Amino acid sequence: MKNDVAKEKEIKRLLKGSTRLKIALRNAANVIGNLKESTPLRDFFQRINLRKGRVSAVSATARKLSVIIWNMVVKNVPYHNQKRKLGLVKRIQKQIDKFALTNQDLNLVTH
């Protein structure tokens, strides 16, 4: 009995929203998954794909796209993927510290 109720709730959850919009977002997510060059969304897709499979990755990326679009439209917030930049900077800084590199080693000019 519980299993039937759970299935019914999931079906209702999946049926919410515009079918055309869901199809468009899934198609866009699928295209993102097929990209050759590395982008933040493609990397997200690949992480989910490795863990849970392509179908889950398409759904997760489509949802992420919908959140990005919603924030851009409703909140009037431009899309900037700052998290990726900050993570990259932290990783590079850790490597510099790990190898005890100096500005001279890196050929950096400081003013």
SEDRENLUM-622675 format. One line per field, with one value per residue: residue in three letters; z, y, x of N, C-alpha, C, O in turn; residue number from 1. Coordinates in steps of 0.1 Angstrom, whole numbers. Example, Ala and Ser with C-alpha at 12.3 -4.5 7.8 and 13.67 -1.06 7.14 Angstrom:
# SEDRENLUM-622675
lumvex = (ALA_SER)
n_zz = (78_71)
n_yy = (-57_-22)
n_xx = (132_128)
ca_zz = (78_71)
ca_yy = (-45_-11)
ca_xx = (123_137)
c_zz = (78_79)
c_yy = (-33_0)
c_xx = (132_129)
o_zz = (85_80)
o_yy = (-33_11)
o_xx = (142_134)
keti = (1_2)
END
This chain:
# SEDRENLUM-622675
lumvex = (MET_LYS_ASN_ASP_VAL_ALA_LYS_GLU_LYS_GLU_ILE_LYS_ARG_LEU_LEU_LYS_GLY_SER_THR_ARG_LEU_LYS_ILE_ALA_LEU_ARG_ASN_ALA_ALA_ASN_VAL_ILE_GLY_ASN_LEU_LYS_GLU_SER_THR_PRO_LEU_ARG_ASP_PHE_PHE_GLN_ARG_ILE_ASN_LEU_ARG_LYS_GLY_ARG_VAL_SER_ALA_VAL_SER_ALA_THR_ALA_ARG_LYS_LEU_SER_VAL_ILE_ILE_TRP_ASN_MET_VAL_VAL_LYS_ASN_VAL_PRO_TYR_HIS_ASN_GLN_LYS_ARG_LYS_LEU_GLY_LEU_VAL_LYS_ARG_ILE_GLN_LYS_GLN_ILE_ASP_LYS_PHE_ALA_LEU_THR_ASN_GLN_ASP_LEU_ASN_LEU_VAL_THR_HIS)
n_zz = (0_9_-10_-34_-28_-26_-53_-66_-56_-66_-93_-95_-88_-109_-130_-126_-139_-171_-199_-223_-217_-199_-217_-234_-216_-208_-233_-237_-216_-223_-246_-234_-219_-240_-249_-259_-249_-217_-194_-167_-163_-179_-166_-142_-151_-160_-135_-122_-140_-139_-113_-111_-135_-170_-174_-149_-148_-169_-160_-135_-145_-161_-142_-128_-148_-150_-125_-127_-149_-138_-117_-132_-146_-127_-104_-115_-118_-130_-147_-133_-128_-100_-80_-92_-101_-76_-64_-81_-78_-51_-52_-68_-52_-30_-42_-49_-23_-14_-29_-22_-38_-51_-61_-79_-88_-103_-122_-118_-119_-96_-84)
n_yy = (-12_13_16_21_46_61_59_72_98_105_105_126_146_146_154_181_214_229_208_212_230_214_194_210_220_195_187_207_202_177_184_199_179_166_183_190_207_219_232_248_238_215_200_196_180_158_148_140_121_101_92_86_80_86_94_105_125_142_150_163_183_197_207_223_242_253_266_285_300_309_325_345_356_362_373_390_386_385_357_343_322_320_303_283_296_306_281_271_290_286_260_262_279_263_244_260_267_241_233_252_275_306_340_346_320_315_334_358_392_417_447)
n_xx = (8_19_39_24_13_36_45_25_27_52_47_28_46_64_47_42_43_52_51_64_84_99_108_124_143_155_165_184_201_210_225_244_257_269_290_323_344_354_331_315_288_289_309_296_275_290_300_277_268_288_284_256_245_234_207_199_218_210_185_192_209_191_174_191_197_171_169_190_180_156_165_178_157_136_148_165_193_225_242_269_295_309_317_332_355_365_371_390_411_417_426_449_464_469_485_507_516_522_544_561_566_579_574_594_600_578_579_565_555_556_542)
ca_zz = (0_9_-23_-43_-24_-30_-67_-70_-52_-76_-106_-94_-87_-122_-139_-124_-148_-185_-205_-234_-210_-194_-228_-238_-206_-209_-245_-235_-207_-231_-254_-224_-217_-252_-252_-258_-240_-203_-189_-154_-164_-185_-155_-133_-158_-160_-122_-119_-150_-134_-101_-111_-149_-179_-172_-137_-151_-177_-151_-126_-152_-165_-130_-125_-158_-147_-114_-133_-157_-129_-110_-141_-150_-116_-95_-124_-114_-141_-144_-131_-120_-92_-72_-99_-101_-63_-62_-89_-72_-39_-56_-73_-41_-22_-49_-48_-10_-12_-35_-17_-49_-49_-73_-89_-95_-112_-131_-116_-117_-86_-83)
ca_yy = (0_24_17_27_60_67_60_82_111_108_108_139_155_147_160_195_223_228_197_217_236_203_188_219_220_183_187_216_195_167_190_203_167_162_192_185_216_219_243_245_229_202_194_192_169_146_143_133_110_91_87_80_76_97_99_113_137_150_156_172_195_205_214_234_252_260_275_296_308_315_336_355_363_367_381_399_384_379_344_343_310_325_292_275_305_306_268_270_298_279_248_267_285_251_238_269_265_228_232_264_283_320_348_344_307_316_345_368_406_424_461)
ca_xx = (0_28_46_15_12_49_46_15_33_63_40_23_57_69_38_40_50_50_58_73_96_107_115_134_154_162_173_195_210_216_235_255_264_277_300_337_352_350_324_310_277_293_316_285_268_299_301_265_268_297_278_242_241_231_193_199_226_202_175_199_214_180_169_201_194_159_172_198_171_146_172_181_144_128_156_173_207_233_248_283_299_320_322_342_367_371_377_402_421_421_434_462_471_474_497_519_521_527_557_569_570_580_571_605_599_566_581_555_560_548_545)
c_zz = (0_-4_-34_-41_-29_-45_-72_-67_-62_-89_-106_-94_-101_-132_-137_-135_-163_-192_-216_-228_-205_-205_-233_-229_-207_-222_-244_-226_-214_-240_-245_-221_-228_-256_-250_-248_-226_-199_-175_-154_-170_-174_-145_-139_-157_-146_-118_-128_-144_-122_-103_-125_-157_-176_-160_-140_-159_-169_-142_-133_-157_-154_-127_-135_-155_-135_-119_-140_-148_-122_-119_-144_-138_-107_-102_-120_-126_-137_-144_-123_-112_-84_-79_-99_-87_-60_-69_-83_-59_-42_-60_-62_-32_-29_-48_-34_-8_-17_-31_-28_-45_-62_-84_-96_-105_-123_-130_-113_-107_-85_-69)
c_yy = (13_27_24_42_67_69_71_96_115_111_122_150_157_154_175_203_220_217_202_223_225_196_197_220_207_182_196_209_184_172_194_191_162_172_186_194_216_233_239_235_216_194_188_179_156_140_135_120_98_84_79_77_88_103_109_126_147_157_166_185_203_213_226_245_260_270_287_305_316_327_348_363_370_377_391_399_378_366_346_330_313_313_285_283_304_292_266_278_292_267_252_272_274_245_246_267_252_226_244_272_298_327_347_331_307_326_356_382_412_438_466)
c_xx = (9_35_37_14_25_50_36_20_44_57_35_35_63_60_36_48_47_58_68_86_105_115_126_146_162_171_186_206_217_227_247_264_273_288_314_345_346_343_318_298_280_300_306_278_277_300_289_264_276_291_265_237_235_217_192_207_218_192_181_203_202_174_179_199_182_161_180_189_161_153_175_168_138_136_165_188_214_239_263_286_311_325_333_356_374_377_390_414_426_430_448_471_477_486_509_525_527_541_566_574_570_576_582_604_588_568_570_561_551_552_544)
o_zz = (-8_-9_-42_-50_-34_-50_-81_-75_-67_-96_-116_-101_-105_-142_-145_-140_-166_-190_-217_-233_-206_-204_-236_-233_-205_-222_-248_-228_-211_-241_-250_-221_-226_-265_-241_-240_-224_-202_-172_-147_-166_-173_-140_-132_-154_-144_-113_-123_-145_-120_-97_-126_-151_-177_-161_-135_-157_-170_-140_-128_-157_-155_-124_-131_-156_-135_-115_-139_-150_-120_-115_-145_-138_-104_-96_-120_-132_-126_-154_-112_-115_-81_-72_-97_-86_-54_-64_-82_-57_-35_-56_-61_-27_-22_-47_-32_-1_-11_-36_-28_-37_-72_-96_-108_-116_-131_-141_-106_-109_-87_-67)
o_yy = (22_38_32_50_78_80_79_105_126_120_129_160_168_160_182_198_211_216_197_221_225_193_192_220_207_177_192_210_181_166_193_191_155_169_178_188_214_243_227_226_206_182_177_170_146_128_124_110_87_72_69_71_99_115_119_137_159_170_177_196_216_224_237_257_272_281_298_318_328_338_359_375_381_388_400_409_368_364_349_329_309_313_281_277_303_292_260_273_292_265_245_269_274_241_241_267_251_220_245_276_302_321_347_330_301_328_361_383_413_442_478)
o_xx = (6_36_42_13_24_54_40_19_45_62_37_33_67_65_29_58_40_70_79_97_117_127_137_158_175_182_196_218_229_238_259_276_283_296_316_353_334_349_318_297_274_298_307_276_272_300_290_260_272_292_263_226_233_215_186_203_219_190_175_202_203_170_174_200_182_155_177_189_159_147_174_168_134_131_172_195_210_243_269_281_322_337_343_366_386_388_399_425_438_440_458_483_488_495_520_537_538_550_577_586_562_574_579_607_589_559_566_571_539_564_546)
keti = (1_2_3_4_5_6_7_8_9_10_11_12_13_14_15_16_17_18_19_20_21_22_23_24_25_26_27_28_29_30_31_32_33_34_35_36_37_38_39_40_41_42_43_44_45_46_47_48_49_50_51_52_53_54_55_56_57_58_59_60_61_62_63_64_65_66_67_68_69_70_71_72_73_74_75_76_77_78_79_80_81_82_83_84_85_86_87_88_89_90_91_92_93_94_95_96_97_98_99_100_101_102_103_104_105_106_107_108_109_110_111)
END
